[in-house]
Each structure stands twice: as structure tokens, then as C-alpha cells.
């Protein structure tokens, strides 16, 4: 059995290596259970926001248009207040605003988003309200030509981190949106022994993914110290994976 399945999620018994660029470190965990195996797809439907187009004719090149930029989380709510996404009606109110939020150190959510139409531009906030991409000293916004993604995005949600997104409609049309989510809910065993980490990397037993954590945040740092205090390693060890 390979490290990942046909969807790119880690098979039971294999390892997930999560690079944290802001720290120049990574975390490693062994997947001991796939709690939603065989049921990885959520046909989410429209994004939980309204994304208007530019309403004054031709969209000006290079112009920042705040009215066409909207922030959102992967929520159980649709744009109408109180209404729920079909299939997510029974998620408790404490989780409905961010369905992948969790607090347990022995769990992880790994997901991949497919968002249509692909012309939409998105930035990620990890955690919520903390921009994480840029060019040199310039922080990316959804209107930027750098630090954005179109269509697909993959990440891992660490404990006690609310992940949010900003979306920009670069057209003068009011667009209909659609999102499909593929996710894996892992039960994990964090790896704390450096010799074990090196052995796993040498044998090619880990999927390596970069978490969008390029700028330090006090809440994330507190969580990492509390949950994984002795389980982070220098990215220099990744030389063994080459």
C-alpha cells in the first residue's frame, strides 16, 4: 500500500509531514485511523457568501474594489441567515460556523477544495484574519496578482485554528459559485523521536504538505507549544526525503 490513496489522503499506518514555514520547522504524525474512509466527498454547493461583480462598467486594471471582495469560513450556514447547507443540518451550533475547527491534538482534518468558477481569486487566512501570503514586504490581498489561488486548494487544519478565506470577483458579473470538498478526518499519533522521523523520511513513508503558516501568529504559536511542544523538527531534516 502506498503512502496516499487515490484522493491524495494518507493511508492508515503511513505518515503526514506538515511544514510550518514561519518556524522553519515541521510536525510529523502517523495516521492510525481514517474516521470517514469511503465518505470523503462533500458536495457543498454555493459558497456561503454573495460575490457581486464590479457594477460600474469595465473593471479597472489594478484597482482595488472592496465591494467585490468577501470573507468566509467553511460554514454549515448558507447566505440566508439561519439556513443550513443541505446535509450539514445537524452539526452543533458551536461548530456550524467553521465545520473543520477542532481542539484535539490527536486529530487532524486534511482537505482539498474545488471552487468554481475558477476565475475567482482567493487568499487564505491561517488563522482567521491573519493573511499568510505575500511578495517580499507586500501582503497579498484577493485583488493581488500574487499570493492567491484559483480553483483548488489543499491544507491541513491544526487544532484550535480557525481557517478563513477571502474571495475576489474580478469581473463585472454576479457569479454563481459551487464548491466540492474532499476531506480526511485522521486520528493521529504525533512523532516525537528524531531518529524515527529520519527513518520515516529515508523510507519515503510520509506525505509532505506545507501548511499556509508563513507569518507567525500568537494564537497559533500558543497552540503549537501547548499541543506539540516536543514534536517539532528543523526543516533541515527534510534533506533525508530527497
N, C-alpha and C positions, 0 to 999 in steps of 0.2 A: 504494500500500500504506500502511495506517495505521501508527501507532506500535506498536500491540499487535495480537495475534491474538485469536481468539475466546475464548481462555482467559485473556487479560489479560497474556500474556507479551510481551516486547519483540521486535519483528521485527528481523532482521538489517539492519544499516545505521542503525537508529534508536538512541536513547539512553536510558539509565536514570539518573535523578537520585535520589540517596539522601540524605535529610535526616537529620542527626545532631543531635537536639535538645540534647543535653548540651553540644555545642560551638557551637551556633548556626551550624553550617556544613553544607555538603553536598558530596558527591562526585558526579562525573558520569563516565559511561563509555559508549563506543559498543560496541554488540553486534556483533561481527564473525563470530560463528558460534553456532548453536544446536546443541549436540552431541547432544541427544536429541530433535530435532524429529520429531514424529509419534508419540512414545512418552513422553508427559508424565505418564501416569497410573500410580500405584502403588496397587493395592488392598491396602493394608497389613493390614487385618483388625483384631483387638482391639489396644488399646493394650498396651504391654509391661509392664503393671502390673496388680495386683489392686486394685480400688477398693471396699472394703467400705462398706456403709451404716451409719448410726448404729444400734447394737444394743441401745439401752435405751428403746425405745418412740418417742414423738413427738420429733422433732428440736427441741431448744430454740431459740427465736428468739435470734439474736445470740450464740450460744455457739460458742466455738472448739473444734472437735473434731479434734485432731491425728490420731487413728486413722483418719479418713476422708479424709485428705489425703496424696497420694503424689506424689513427684517422678519424672521420667522424661526421657529423651532419645529422639530418633527413632533407634532402635537396630535392628540386624538380629537381635536376640535376642528371643524371646518370654519369657513369665514363667517357664517351666520352664528351669532352668539348663542351658546348653549347646545348647538347641534354637534353631533359626533360623526367622525369618519366611519363609514359602514364597515363593520367587523371589529371596530375598536370601542364599541359602546360600553363594554363592561370594565374597562380599565378604570381603576380608582382615581378619584379627583386629584389625589396627591401626585400622581404620575401622568395624568392626562395632558398636562402642559408640555411634557418632554418625555416621550414614551421610552427612551433608551437610558434615561437617568437611573443610576443605581448607586449604592453606597458600600457594597460588599467587596472586599479585597480579593476574594476567591472567585469572582465572576468577572466576565468581560462581555461587552457587546461589540461585535465586528460587523460593520455593514457597508454595503455599496448602494449608492443612489443612482438611478437613471431618471433624469429630468428632461421633459420635453415641453416646449420646443428647445432645441439645442442652441438657438441664438441667444437665449437668456444668459446673462453673466452673473456669476455667484462668487461671493467670498465667504470664508468660514471664520467664525468667532469661537475660539477654544481657550478659555471658557467664554460664555455669553458676554458680549460687549468688549471682548479683547481681540482686536484684529491680529492676525497671525501671519500675514504675508506682506511683502513689500519689495521695493527695489532700492538697495543702498539705504538711504535715510528716509525714503518716501514710503509711507504706509499705503498699502493698496486699498482702494475702495471699489465697489462694484462697477464704477464708471472707468476704472483704470484699464490699460491695455496690458497689464502685468498682474500677477498675483491672483488671478481669477480662474475659475474652472467653468467649462461648458459641458452640460450633458451628464457626465459621470463623475462620481467622487466616492472614494473609499477611505474609511477611517476606523479606528478603534476608540470606543468610549471608555475612558478610565473612571474609577469610582469618584463620585462627588463632583463630576464635571458636567455642567450644562453646556451643550454644544448648540450654537445657533448659526444662522446663515443670513446673508443679505443678498437680495436679488435685484438686478437692474434690467429693465426692459429697454433695449437700445433702439426701439422702433417707435413709430407714431401710431401703432395698432394696439388695441386692447387684446392681449393674447390669452387664449385658453391654455392651461397648463395641465401636466399629468406627471406623476411620479410613481415609479415602481421601486420598492426596497427589497434587497436581498440581505438577509442578516443571519448571523450565527450567534447563539447565546451559549457561551462557554462556561463550564466550571473549570477552574484552573488551579494549578499548584505552582506558585512562583518559585523560580530557581534562584537560590542564594549562593550557591557554591561556584566559585570562579572556574575551577577545574571542570566541573560539569558543563558550564557554559561553553568552554573551549571545545570540549568533546562533542557537544551537540553541533557547534558551528563547523568543526572539521568534518563531521559526518554528513553535513547538509540536511539536518533533520528539522530545520526551522524555516518558517516563512518570515521574511523580514519586511516590516512596514514602517514607514515614517509617520509618526503622529504629528498633526499640524500644530506643533508647540514650538514655535520659533522665537517667541517673545515671552520672557518669564512673567508669571502672574502669581501674586502672593497666595491666592486660594489654592492654586494647583500645587505650588511648592509645599504648602502645609499638608495637603493630601498625600503627596509623594513621600514626605518624611514620616507621616503617620502610618501609611499603608505599606510602603515599600522601603522603609529606612535602610535596610541592609541588602537590598536586592537590585541595586543599580550598578552598571558597569560602564567603563570608558568605551567610547566608540572605537578606540584603537584595537580592541579585541576582535572587531568585525573583520580585521585583516585575515582571520582564520577562515572566514566564509568565502574568500576569493579563490 
